[in-house]
Amino acid sequence: MKFFTFSKENGKMITKFDSNFIISRVIQTDKATTIGCIYLEENGVVGYHQAVVPQLLVVMKGEGYVRNDKEEYFKVQPGDAVFWEKDEWHETKSDRGLTAIVIESVELNPFLFLPLKE
């Protein structure tokens, strides 16, 4: 399990085409990729299971906790991204609710764009 950040401070200012915004790139793939949004309600859980392919959890709203096979939970909040390798056991849960984008692909490499969280 690796933790990254996609916070505004790590983004890049875009001014091309008279634009004025900051983008924090998350991932790029050439192979089939599934992108979904999960909504954990109060006391919601994505049960303990193995990742079928590499998976990136991008927290957008709320807060929660993640773990791998070590059974130690780590707090996550907006701006955090958590990466699990293929076959890595993991779980996500939230006491108060959490919304996240989940990206799954055989070729995920978050190290290309995202800095590791300190």
C-alpha positions as CSV (number, residue, x, y, z in Angstrom):
1,M,0.0,0.0,0.0
2,K,1.4,3.4,-1.0
3,F,0.0,6.8,-0.2
4,F,0.1,9.7,-2.7
5,T,-1.2,13.3,-2.7
6,F,-3.1,15.1,-5.5
7,S,-3.5,18.3,-3.5
8,K,-3.8,21.7,-5.2
9,E,-0.3,22.5,-4.0
10,N,1.1,19.7,-6.1
11,G,-0.8,20.8,-9.2
12,K,0.2,22.8,-12.3
13,M,-1.3,26.1,-13.4
14,I,-2.9,25.9,-16.8
15,T,-3.2,29.1,-18.8
16,K,-3.4,27.7,-22.4
17,F,-6.5,28.6,-24.4
18,D,-7.2,31.6,-21.9
19,S,-7.6,29.0,-19.1
20,N,-7.0,29.8,-15.5
21,F,-7.0,26.6,-13.4
22,I,-4.8,24.2,-11.5
23,I,-4.7,20.5,-12.4
24,S,-3.2,17.7,-10.4
25,R,-2.7,14.8,-12.8
26,V,-3.5,11.4,-11.3
27,I,-2.9,8.7,-13.9
28,Q,-2.5,7.9,-17.6
29,T,-3.1,4.5,-19.2
30,D,-3.0,2.9,-22.7
31,K,-4.8,-0.3,-21.7
32,A,-8.4,-0.9,-20.6
33,T,-9.1,1.0,-17.4
34,T,-12.2,1.1,-15.2
35,I,-13.0,4.4,-13.4
36,G,-15.8,4.5,-10.8
37,C,-17.0,6.6,-7.9
38,I,-17.8,4.9,-4.6
39,Y,-20.0,6.5,-2.0
40,L,-19.5,5.1,1.5
41,E,-22.3,6.2,3.8
42,E,-22.0,6.5,7.5
43,N,-20.4,3.3,8.8
44,G,-19.9,2.1,5.2
45,V,-17.2,-0.4,4.2
46,V,-15.6,-1.8,1.1
47,G,-14.9,-5.3,2.6
48,Y,-11.5,-6.9,3.0
49,H,-10.5,-8.5,-0.4
50,Q,-7.6,-8.9,-2.8
51,A,-7.2,-6.4,-5.6
52,V,-8.0,-8.1,-8.9
53,V,-5.7,-5.6,-10.8
54,P,-3.7,-2.6,-9.5
55,Q,-6.1,-0.1,-7.9
56,L,-5.9,3.6,-7.0
57,L,-8.4,5.1,-4.5
58,V,-8.7,8.9,-4.9
59,V,-10.5,10.4,-1.9
60,M,-12.7,13.4,-2.9
61,K,-14.9,14.0,0.1
62,G,-15.3,12.9,3.7
63,E,-12.8,10.8,5.6
64,G,-12.2,7.2,6.3
65,Y,-9.6,4.5,7.0
66,V,-7.7,2.0,4.8
67,R,-5.6,-1.0,5.5
68,N,-3.8,-3.8,3.8
69,D,-3.0,-7.2,5.2
70,K,-1.2,-5.6,8.2
71,E,-4.5,-4.9,10.0
72,E,-3.3,-1.3,10.9
73,Y,-5.8,1.3,9.7
74,F,-4.6,4.6,8.2
75,K,-6.8,7.7,8.0
76,V,-7.5,9.2,4.6
77,Q,-9.1,12.4,3.6
78,P,-9.6,14.6,0.5
79,G,-6.4,15.0,-1.4
80,D,-5.1,11.5,-0.5
81,A,-4.7,8.7,-3.0
82,V,-4.0,5.1,-1.9
83,F,-2.5,2.5,-4.3
84,W,-2.8,-1.2,-4.0
85,E,-0.9,-3.7,-6.2
86,K,-2.6,-6.6,-7.9
87,D,-3.4,-9.4,-5.3
88,E,-2.8,-7.0,-2.3
89,W,-5.4,-7.4,0.4
90,H,-7.2,-4.2,1.4
91,E,-10.2,-2.7,3.0
92,T,-11.7,0.8,3.1
93,K,-14.2,2.0,5.8
94,S,-15.7,5.3,7.0
95,D,-17.5,6.2,10.2
96,R,-19.0,9.5,8.8
97,G,-19.0,8.9,5.0
98,L,-16.5,9.1,2.2
99,T,-16.7,9.7,-1.6
100,A,-13.8,8.5,-3.8
101,I,-12.8,7.8,-7.4
102,V,-11.5,4.2,-7.9
103,I,-9.2,3.6,-10.9
104,E,-8.4,0.0,-11.8
105,S,-6.1,-1.1,-14.6
106,V,-3.3,-3.7,-15.3
107,E,-0.9,-0.8,-16.0
108,L,-1.5,1.7,-13.3
109,N,1.6,3.6,-12.3
110,P,0.8,6.5,-10.0
111,F,4.5,7.2,-9.6
112,L,4.5,9.0,-13.0
113,F,2.4,11.9,-11.7
114,L,1.7,11.8,-8.0
115,P,4.2,12.6,-5.3
116,L,4.3,10.2,-2.3
117,K,2.6,11.6,0.8
118,E,5.0,12.5,3.6
